[in-house]
Amino acid sequence: MSRSVKRAGISVAAVAVLVAGAAGCQSGGDAKKADGAPGKAAQQSSPKDARTALQAAYKKTSAAKSARVTMKMSVPAGAKGTAGDAGGDIEMSGVQSWDPAAMDMTMSGSAFAQAGEDAPDKIRMIQLDNVMYMDMGSALSKEMQGKRWMKMDLGALADAGGAGASAPSLTSGAEKQDPAQQLAILTDSPNVKHLGTEQIDGVQAEHYKGTLTIDEMAASNQALDGMSAQDRKKLLDTAKQAGIKGYDTELWINKDGYPVQMNLGITMPEGKTSISAHYSDYGTKVAVAAPPAAQTIDFAEMIKRAGAGSGSGESA
């Protein structure tokens, strides 16, 4: 296997890990003040009232278990797991479930250009619990032994040191990164604010904003109803492992009590990762099945063979 092919595989895999760890975190699109609505200042409520509303949205979102999502993500140069430290943009759309953990997304973007000409322009990504499958099409057919699906067991890769992507990135926890957890993060913010009523996708929604550092998250004693101590600890631990310093979160909750838009900034040593996502069709069916084993090749095995090949003088 050539070094360029190995680089393409690692790059695509790293992008998928970043996407999975952030899936369900944010949103995009412009928010406009609802027609005829009073000024924002007149509609603002106290931090206590804001937290009460966010806790109610957390419960509804957790109970919904799934949604349709479109997301845009911008990764800074030098971020853990990115090929060549170049960063880039990612777009994705599809459906996501957080109980059980599953997703079926199509992703594309400039981040793939860093993988070289062998990498596909668009990839379908399926996730079941902590295992991802990426449809590489025919781009790497020869190197993948004629198979089109690349399998990534995130837990196994993290235990093995990441196989080219950083272990902290791999353990960033795709299986529990859902809109409900982002509501939990915002609820813990010491400066959470309700900014008033605005219009999102033609309907009125309540706008909330807050920041939370990892140190503040660790010191928080708030017990968000429905979120276990184990889940809160896991969220904190994985954030620290990934080098996350803090979150800047904005979200809009519709009249039914569900987040319809989230904008998230994740502060890391390399810079800020920005994610924006729209959610709709809460409770939608997410029917995800693993691809046929005969069409699947394990990413870790590809890396192992690539290492053996580079040591035996295969082409670069």
C-alpha positions in Angstrom: 0.0 0.0 0.0 1.4 3.4 -1.0 2.0 6.1 1.5 -0.5 8.4 -0.3 -3.2 5.7 0.0 -2.4 5.3 3.7 -2.5 9.0 4.2 -5.9 9.2 2.4 -7.3 6.5 4.7 -6.0 8.1 7.9 -7.3 11.5 6.8 -10.7 10.3 6.0 -10.9 8.3 9.2 -9.8 11.3 11.3 -12.4 13.5 9.7 -15.1 10.9 10.5 -13.9 10.7 14.2 -14.1 14.5 14.5 -17.6 14.5 13.0 -18.9 11.7 15.2 -17.5 13.3 18.3 -19.3 16.5 17.4 -22.5 15.2 15.9 -25.5 16.7 17.5 -23.6 19.6 19.0 -24.5 22.6 16.9 -26.3 24.4 14.1 -26.2 26.7 11.3 -28.3 29.4 9.5 -29.2 32.9 10.3 -31.4 33.8 13.3 -33.8 36.7 12.7 -36.0 38.4 15.3 -39.6 37.2 15.0 -41.9 39.7 13.1 -43.7 41.9 15.5 -41.9 40.5 18.6 -40.9 42.8 21.4 -37.2 43.8 21.7 -34.8 41.2 23.1 -34.2 43.0 26.4 -37.9 43.0 27.2 -38.1 39.2 26.7 -35.0 38.2 28.7 -35.6 36.1 31.7 -33.4 35.3 34.7 -30.7 32.7 34.7 -32.8 30.5 36.9 -35.7 30.7 34.5 -33.4 30.0 31.6 -32.0 26.9 33.3 -35.6 25.7 34.0 -36.4 26.0 30.3 -33.2 24.2 29.3 -33.8 21.4 31.7 -37.3 20.9 30.3 -35.8 20.8 26.7 -33.2 18.4 27.9 -35.8 15.9 29.1 -37.8 16.2 25.9 -34.8 15.8 23.7 -33.5 12.8 25.6 -36.9 11.2 25.3 -37.2 11.8 21.6 -34.1 9.7 21.0 -33.5 10.7 17.4 -33.7 13.5 14.9 -32.8 14.6 11.4 -29.7 16.9 11.3 -27.7 19.1 8.9 -24.4 20.3 10.1 -21.4 22.4 9.2 -18.1 22.1 11.0 -14.9 24.1 10.7 -11.7 22.6 12.2 -8.6 24.8 12.9 -5.2 23.9 11.5 -3.3 21.7 13.8 -6.3 20.1 15.5 -5.8 16.6 16.8 -6.4 13.9 14.2 -6.4 16.2 11.2 -4.1 15.1 8.3 -1.2 17.4 7.7 -2.4 19.7 10.4 -4.3 21.6 7.7 -7.8 21.7 9.2 -10.7 22.4 6.9 -14.5 22.4 6.6 -17.0 19.5 6.8 -20.7 19.4 5.8 -23.0 16.5 6.7 -26.6 15.6 6.7 -28.7 12.6 7.6 -30.3 11.1 10.7 -29.0 10.5 14.2 -30.2 8.4 17.1 -28.8 8.8 20.6 -30.7 6.0 22.3 -29.5 3.6 20.9 -26.4 5.4 19.4 -26.6 5.3 15.6 -26.3 7.6 12.6 -26.5 7.5 8.9 -24.9 10.6 7.4 -23.4 11.8 4.1 -20.4 14.1 4.6 -18.2 16.2 2.3 -16.1 19.3 2.5 -12.6 20.9 2.0 -11.2 18.7 4.9 -11.2 15.8 2.5 -8.9 17.7 0.1 -6.1 17.2 2.6 -6.3 13.4 2.0 -5.0 13.7 -1.5 -6.5 12.7 -4.9 -7.2 9.2 -3.8 -9.8 10.3 -1.3 -13.5 10.4 -2.3 -15.3 13.8 -2.5 -18.3 12.5 -0.6 -18.7 9.7 1.9 -21.6 8.0 3.5 -21.0 7.2 7.1 -22.9 4.7 9.2 -22.4 4.4 12.9 -23.7 1.7 15.3 -22.8 2.3 18.9 -19.0 2.8 18.8 -18.3 1.3 15.4 -18.3 3.4 12.2 -18.6 2.2 8.6 -17.5 4.6 5.7 -18.5 4.0 2.1 -15.4 4.8 0.1 -16.9 3.9 -3.2 -14.4 2.9 -5.8 -11.7 5.4 -4.8 -9.6 3.0 -2.9 -11.0 -0.2 -4.3 -7.6 -1.8 -5.1 -6.1 -1.0 -1.7 -9.3 -2.2 0.0 -9.2 -5.5 -1.7 -12.2 -4.7 -3.9 -14.3 -3.8 -0.8 -16.0 -0.4 -0.5 -16.8 -0.1 3.3 -14.1 0.9 5.8 -14.8 -0.2 9.3 -13.5 1.7 12.3 -14.0 0.3 15.9 -13.3 3.6 17.8 -12.9 1.8 21.1 -10.3 -0.7 19.7 -8.5 2.1 17.9 -8.3 4.2 21.0 -6.9 1.3 23.1 -4.3 0.7 20.4 -3.2 4.3 20.4 -5.3 5.7 17.6 -3.6 4.1 14.6 -2.5 7.4 13.2 -5.2 9.6 14.7 -4.8 10.7 18.3 -6.2 8.6 21.0 -7.8 11.6 22.7 -9.7 12.4 19.5 -10.9 8.8 19.2 -12.1 8.7 22.7 -14.1 11.9 22.3 -17.2 9.8 22.6 -19.4 9.7 19.6 -21.8 7.3 21.4 -23.0 10.0 23.8 -22.5 13.3 21.9 -26.1 14.2 21.2 -28.2 17.4 21.4 -29.3 16.5 24.9 -25.7 16.6 26.2 -25.2 20.0 24.7 -28.3 21.2 26.5 -26.7 19.8 29.7 -23.5 21.7 29.0 -25.4 25.0 28.5 -27.5 24.4 31.6 -24.3 24.2 33.7 -23.0 27.6 32.3 -22.7 30.2 35.1 -23.7 32.9 32.7 -26.5 31.3 30.7 -28.9 33.9 29.2 -32.3 34.0 27.5 -31.9 36.5 24.7 -35.5 36.6 23.6 -37.8 35.3 20.8 -36.4 35.0 17.3 -37.4 33.3 14.1 -35.8 30.1 12.9 -36.9 28.4 9.7 -40.1 30.5 9.7 -41.2 29.7 13.2 -40.6 31.4 16.6 -38.0 30.0 18.9 -36.4 31.1 22.2 -32.8 32.0 22.0 -30.3 31.0 24.7 -26.6 31.6 25.1 -23.8 30.7 27.5 -20.2 29.7 28.0 -18.6 27.0 30.1 -15.0 26.2 30.7 -13.9 22.7 31.5 -12.8 23.9 35.0 -16.3 25.3 35.5 -17.8 22.1 34.3 -15.7 20.1 36.8 -16.6 22.4 39.7 -20.3 22.4 38.9 -22.6 20.8 41.5 -25.7 21.1 39.5 -27.6 17.8 39.2 -29.3 17.9 35.8 -32.4 15.7 36.1 -32.1 12.6 33.8 -28.3 12.7 33.4 -26.5 10.2 35.4 -23.3 11.0 37.4 -21.6 8.4 35.2 -22.6 10.2 32.0 -21.5 13.6 33.4 -18.1 12.2 34.4 -17.6 10.6 31.0 -18.5 13.8 29.2 -16.0 15.7 31.4 -13.2 13.1 31.1 -13.5 12.8 27.3 -13.5 16.6 26.9 -10.3 16.8 28.9 -8.7 13.9 26.9 -9.5 15.7 23.7 -7.8 18.9 24.9 -11.0 20.9 25.1 -10.8 24.1 27.1 -14.4 25.2 27.0 -17.6 25.6 25.1 -19.5 28.7 23.7 -23.0 27.6 23.0 -26.1 29.2 21.4 -29.3 27.4 20.8 -32.9 28.1 19.8 -35.8 26.1 21.3 -39.1 25.9 19.4 -42.6 26.1 20.9 -42.7 22.3 21.2 -39.6 22.4 23.5 -37.0 21.0 21.1 -33.7 22.5 20.0 -34.0 23.5 16.3 -30.6 25.2 15.9 -27.4 25.0 17.9 -24.1 26.9 17.3 -21.1 25.6 19.2 -17.6 26.9 19.5 -15.1 24.4 21.1 -11.9 26.0 22.4 -8.8 23.9 22.1 -5.1 24.6 22.2 -5.0 24.7 18.4 -7.9 27.2 18.1 -11.6 27.0 18.0 -13.7 24.4 16.2 -17.0 25.8 15.1 -20.0 23.7 14.6 -23.5 24.7 13.4 -26.4 22.3 13.1 -30.1 22.3 12.4 -32.4 19.6 13.9 -35.8 18.6 12.8 -38.2 15.5 12.8 -37.5 14.6 16.4 -38.3 10.9 17.0 -37.8 10.0 13.3 -37.0 6.4 12.6 -33.2 5.7 12.3 -33.0 2.3 10.6 -29.3 1.6 10.5 -27.7 -1.8 9.6 -24.0 -2.7 9.3 -22.9 -3.3 5.7 -22.3 -6.9 4.5 -19.1 -8.3 6.0 -18.0 -9.3 2.6 -17.9 -5.7 1.5 -16.1 -4.5 4.7 -12.4 -4.0 5.5 -11.1 -3.1 8.9 -9.2 0.3 9.1 -6.8 -1.0 11.7 -5.8 -3.9 9.4 -5.3 -1.4 6.5 -2.9 0.6 8.7 -1.1 -2.5 9.8 -0.5 -3.6 6.2 0.5 0.0 5.2 3.1 0.0 7.9 4.4 -3.4 6.8 4.4 -2.2 3.2 6.4 1.0 3.9 9.0 -1.1 5.7 9.4 -3.3 2.7 10.0 -0.5 0.2 6.6 0.0 -1.4 6.1 3.1 -3.4 5.5 6.5 -1.7 
